[in-house]
Amino acid sequence: MKPLGIIELTIIFPHPSQCIRLKVEFLVMDNCTSNHFILGNDYLSIYGIDISSQKDIYFMIGDNKRQKFGFLNNKRQIAVINNEEEIPEKDFFITEKLKEAEFNHELTEKMKEKLIDLLFKYKNVFATDKEPLGALIGHEVDIILNVEKPYPPLLRRPAYPARPRAREALEVHIKELMGLGVLRKLPFTLYIDACGEGLGAELHQTQIINDKPVEGPICFISRQVKPTEASYGEIQMECLCLVWAFEKLHYFLDETVFDVITDCNDVKYLLNMKTPNRNMLRWHIAIQEYRGNMTIVHKSGNIHKNADGLSRWALENTPGNPAWVPQEEHHIEGTCVTDIGTKCFNQAKESYKMDKNCHILCQLLMRDCKDQSVSSKLDEIWKKAYNERRFHLLDGILYHRTKHTCVMALTDRTLIDTILHECHDSVSGGHLSEDRTLERVKTCSWWPNWKKNVSEYCQACDRCQKANRDTGKKFGMMIQIQEPKSPWEIAHMDWVTA
């Protein structure tokens, strides 16, 4: 490009109170793709100014081709590229202009020479400190107004491009966008449906075609239910489908107004549910961001068939499905912690050899023997627990199993007294009540008649008897007396006060 000249115009706008005078200057430049390129051409197009492309450069206003105006070249110096200007030496250009330049190491010497020649040929287009835009000079528009803000509409920037070609391109662009089928300013309609096998959702949009509103589909999504969701009821399944559709279509529905069509009337009450369960509460929170923008509409199942096919023949819930949801895995981590030392276990093993019942049980469990003649030698309480399959042998230790616990079986009286002391008298025991002591003993050991022993131990505790006094009501004096055999043998007196 190279500048050709400056156009200076004085434009007068009629106004009821006074006229508005504008003084505008435009810079006209030669363009390689068209005859002339005008910086600020939007202003020229508004006022019907055109630049002629003949040899003698001039401009015209409106359709009056007889009246031609020349360029104002005497007011301002224009930076014009002069081809006959003395060209600096190539070596000076390399040492001064390219002293901070770095070449790619992969370029050969021949390639570097061609690159330097190309840069030297077009050196005038590079920006410098004196010319930040290189050899191009931007236009300046000096507007002198004798009115105050707000300006009349003619002085304001137009809402659309002023040039005819730009306006035509914008209209074509708008039509192309309308043809894409997704514009947020248009209303959306979301159809959802769920069954025992899958979930389906269909997003529609109302578009204006031939000046008539026409509802057309935007996208379809579906997936099969996960094993953890197969046990959901009808209402839970429909609510799950709604939350899943919001998650997958969030980029369509975010900050837009839309309707949700469903054949389950109870979905309408999901937003205002007072006592939801765990799943319903989580879904209730998830859809709060759409509360002010969506309207849930019930539609009878006989006429609600948009998403039926999607839910009944849903796609597999695999990564190949864009609407898939990964299966959540909640691992149950169990940790067994015990403060019973190895010495205690060894002592329990030795005590089994001295006890008849434990010795027989260990032999039966080690050999997996089912001989009733051997088990009949057990005492009644041991035999009953053995027949109920409550004993288990592991690493030489005999364990007693119940519905929720599996604890070590004890027979040695020393170990039993130690357990009672730790569960009741120790610092961690805290001399708790009988019920709490029973709960602590229940989680660590078992022996015959253990509940009776715990009760007797708590009642015999000296500190508990001194510190724990009865706080309930005293027993009344109404007792049955022995019938007297003679008059005045027993005398009773009662005071009644008003």
Order of alpha helices (4+ residues) and beta strands (2+ residues): beta-beta-beta-alpha-beta-beta-alpha-alpha-beta-beta-beta-alpha-alpha-beta-alpha-beta-alpha-alpha-alpha-alpha-alpha-beta-beta-beta-alpha-alpha-beta-alpha-alpha
